[in-house]
C-alpha cells in the first residue's frame, strides 16, 4: 500500500542527503582550517594582530584548537542524527511504527542533548576569544529551539514505542 505523501517522503529523503552533504563539507572545512592554522600559525597571528574582533591573538592557539574539536564533535552529532532520520524515513512507507524507529528517535534525542551540551563550552570558548557582541563571540550557547527539539524527539520516541506496541498487540489478536 503506497504512502499518501510519497512525494513529501521523497523530498525529505533528498533534503536529508543534502543536509548530510553540507555537514560533511563543513567538517572537511573545519579540518582544513585546523590544518592551515597548524601550518601557518605565525602568519595568522600577524594578520589578526590589532583586529577589532579578537581579544588577544597571542593567546589564541589553545582556545582555537578547543573550538575546532567542539565544532567537529557537534558536526559528528549532526551527521549521526541525520543518518538516524534517514533510516526512519526509509521505513515510513512500509512500517513506521516499529520498535527500531522508537529507538532511532531516542538516539536522535540523545544526539541533540550531546550537541546542546557541546554548544555550551563552544560558547564559552568563542566568547573568550572574540569581543562581546561580535558574531564570532556569540556562537553556541543554550538554544530554546534545541531544547524544544530534544523534548519533541523524546516525546515522538514514546509515541512510536506505544504505536509499535499497539501494532504488535493488534497483529497478535488477528
C-alpha positions as CSV (number, residue, x, y, z in Angstrom):
1,X,0.0,0.0,0.0
2,X,1.6,3.3,-1.1
3,X,2.0,6.1,1.4
4,X,-0.2,9.1,0.6
5,X,2.6,11.6,1.0
6,X,5.2,9.6,-1.0
7,X,6.3,12.9,-2.8
8,X,6.9,14.5,0.6
9,X,8.9,11.5,1.7
10,X,11.0,11.6,-1.4
11,X,11.6,15.3,-0.9
12,X,12.5,14.6,2.7
13,X,15.0,11.9,1.6
14,X,16.6,14.3,-0.8
15,X,16.8,17.1,1.8
16,X,18.3,14.8,4.4
17,X,21.0,13.8,1.9
18,X,21.6,17.4,1.1
19,X,22.0,18.3,4.9
20,X,24.3,15.3,5.4
21,X,26.4,16.5,2.5
22,X,26.6,20.0,4.0
23,X,27.6,18.6,7.4
24,X,30.4,16.5,5.8
25,X,31.5,19.5,3.8
26,X,31.5,21.7,6.9
27,X,33.5,19.0,8.8
28,X,36.1,18.9,6.0
29,X,36.3,22.7,6.0
30,X,36.9,22.7,9.8
31,X,39.6,20.1,9.5
32,X,41.1,22.0,6.6
33,X,41.1,25.3,8.6
34,X,42.6,23.4,11.6
35,X,45.4,22.1,9.4
36,X,46.0,25.5,7.9
37,X,46.2,27.0,11.4
38,X,48.8,24.5,12.4
39,X,50.9,25.2,9.3
40,X,50.6,29.0,9.2
41,X,50.1,30.0,12.8
42,X,52.7,32.7,13.0
43,X,51.4,34.4,9.8
44,X,47.8,34.2,11.2
45,X,48.8,35.8,14.4
46,X,50.4,38.7,12.5
47,X,47.3,39.0,10.2
48,X,44.9,39.3,13.1
49,X,47.0,41.4,15.5
50,X,45.1,44.6,16.2
51,X,41.8,43.0,14.9
52,X,38.7,44.6,16.4
53,X,37.1,41.1,16.5
54,X,39.5,39.2,18.7
55,X,40.5,39.9,22.3
56,X,44.2,38.8,22.3
57,X,45.6,37.0,19.3
58,X,48.8,35.9,21.1
59,X,46.8,33.6,23.3
60,X,44.5,32.1,20.7
61,X,46.2,28.8,19.9
62,X,44.7,26.6,22.6
63,X,41.2,28.1,22.6
64,X,41.0,27.8,18.8
65,X,42.1,24.2,18.9
66,X,39.4,23.5,21.5
67,X,36.9,25.4,19.3
68,X,37.8,23.2,16.3
69,X,37.4,20.0,18.3
70,X,34.0,21.1,19.6
71,X,32.8,22.0,16.1
72,X,33.9,18.6,14.8
73,X,32.0,16.9,17.7
74,X,28.9,18.9,17.1
75,X,29.0,18.2,13.3
76,X,29.5,14.5,14.1
77,X,26.4,14.5,16.3
78,X,24.5,16.2,13.5
79,X,25.6,13.6,11.0
80,X,24.6,10.8,13.4
81,X,21.1,12.5,13.8
82,X,20.7,12.7,10.0
83,X,21.6,9.1,9.5
84,X,19.0,8.1,12.1
85,X,16.4,10.2,10.5
86,X,17.2,8.7,7.1
87,X,16.6,5.2,8.4
88,X,13.4,6.3,10.0
89,X,12.2,7.9,6.7
90,X,13.2,4.8,4.8
91,X,10.9,2.7,7.0
92,X,7.9,5.1,6.7
93,X,6.4,3.7,3.5
94,X,6.2,0.1,4.8
95,X,6.0,0.1,8.6
96,X,6.8,3.2,10.6
97,X,5.5,2.1,14.0
98,X,8.3,-0.3,14.9
99,X,10.5,-0.5,18.0
100,X,13.5,0.3,15.8
101,X,12.1,3.7,14.9
102,X,11.3,4.5,18.5
103,X,15.0,3.7,19.3
104,X,16.1,5.8,16.3
105,X,14.1,8.8,17.6
106,X,15.5,8.3,21.1
107,X,19.0,8.3,19.7
108,X,18.2,11.5,17.8
109,X,17.1,13.0,21.2
110,X,20.4,11.9,22.8
111,X,22.4,13.3,19.9
112,X,20.5,16.6,20.3
113,X,21.3,16.6,24.0
114,X,25.0,16.0,23.2
115,X,25.1,18.8,20.6
116,X,23.4,21.2,23.0
117,X,25.8,20.3,25.8
118,X,28.8,20.8,23.4
119,X,27.3,24.2,22.4
120,X,27.8,25.5,26.0
121,X,31.6,25.1,26.1
122,X,31.6,26.2,22.4
123,X,30.0,29.5,23.5
124,X,32.4,29.9,26.5
125,X,35.4,29.3,24.2
126,X,34.2,31.6,21.4
127,X,33.3,34.4,23.8
128,X,36.7,34.1,25.4
129,X,38.4,34.5,22.0
130,X,36.2,37.3,20.5
131,X,34.9,40.5,21.8
132,X,31.4,40.6,23.2
133,X,28.7,41.4,20.6
134,X,30.6,40.0,17.7
135,X,29.1,37.3,15.6
136,X,32.0,35.0,16.4
137,X,31.8,35.7,20.2
138,X,28.0,35.0,20.2
139,X,28.2,31.5,18.7
140,X,27.0,28.5,20.6
141,X,25.2,28.5,23.9
142,X,21.8,27.2,25.0
143,X,19.1,27.4,22.4
144,X,15.4,27.3,23.2
145,X,14.8,25.7,19.7
146,X,17.3,23.0,20.5
147,X,15.6,22.3,23.9
148,X,12.2,22.0,22.2
149,X,13.7,19.7,19.6
150,X,15.1,17.5,22.3
151,X,11.7,17.3,24.0
152,X,10.0,16.6,20.7
153,X,12.4,13.8,19.8
154,X,11.8,12.0,23.2
155,X,8.0,12.5,23.1
156,X,7.9,11.2,19.5
157,X,10.1,8.2,20.6
158,X,7.5,7.4,23.3
159,X,4.6,7.8,20.7
160,X,6.4,5.5,18.3
161,X,7.1,3.0,21.0
162,X,3.4,3.0,22.0
163,X,2.4,2.7,18.3
164,X,4.7,-0.3,17.9
165,X,3.3,-2.0,21.0
166,X,-0.3,-1.4,19.8
167,X,0.6,-2.8,16.3
168,X,2.2,-5.9,17.9
169,X,-0.9,-6.4,20.1
170,X,-3.2,-6.0,17.1
171,X,-1.2,-8.4,15.0
172,X,-1.3,-10.9,17.9
173,X,-5.1,-10.8,18.1
174,X,-5.7,-11.4,14.4
